[in-house]
Amino acid sequence: MELIHWIIDNFGLFFGALFLFYLYLIVRRLTVLYDLLRHIPAGEKSTPMVVGEIAALNFLNPLFNKLSFAKSSAHIDALIDALWAEIDCQIGVHFKALTGYVNTLVLLGFAGTIFGSIGAFNEMFHGLAQGESAVTVFAASWSNGLATALYTSLGAAVIGGMLGTILCSRVLLTRSRRLDTLVAIRISELLDDTEAGGDGNYVTT
């Protein structure tokens, strides 16, 4: 609660509420992405050459099962396209949403800077016109816009930088790319096993 009060006090009621709302949306998307990608190997040399039935691909099992029993090449091609479309629907949409949220936060930070600066300058000029002391003028301008101008810019930069550079690029995006690799290997295993007349099951190593 103290953090919420601090954000409202320093960002302003309007921009503080918007920042908190977008923070909630960002955390929600990150949680969903982590739940989907947490079983993907994260190390640079962790890509297995044999995939089999692993927990990371459980959400694709219905399509994998259909693929293992597909007979015609047209049916196989359609199922493979459906697999990639499902991955984009389950994973890619969250990355696109996060990019949109970060870009919106940057724009909000820019808008907060302009809005806060206008309020601060108005208060400053009003105080100087009335002959108030420099300390009083500065305190009034800080409370009436300068804090909003600075904190919205800083908040947008920190949140955007942390999400874009640390979480998405270094953690989640790497796992997402490796998911594509695992799916491609699993498709190859199922197709090879279908041609051999097997059941599509491999032991994961």
Secondary structure, DSSP 8 states (H G I E B T S, - for coil): -HHHHHHHHHH-HHHHHHHHHHHHHHHHHHHHHHHHHTTS--STT---S---S-GGGGGGHHHHHHHHT--SHHHHHHHHHHHHHHHIIIIIHHHHHHHHHHHHHHHHHHHHHHHHHHHHHHHHHHHHHTT--HHHHHHHHIIIIIHHHHHHHHHHHHHHHIIIIIIIIIIIHHHHHHHHHHHHHHHHHHHHHHHHT--------
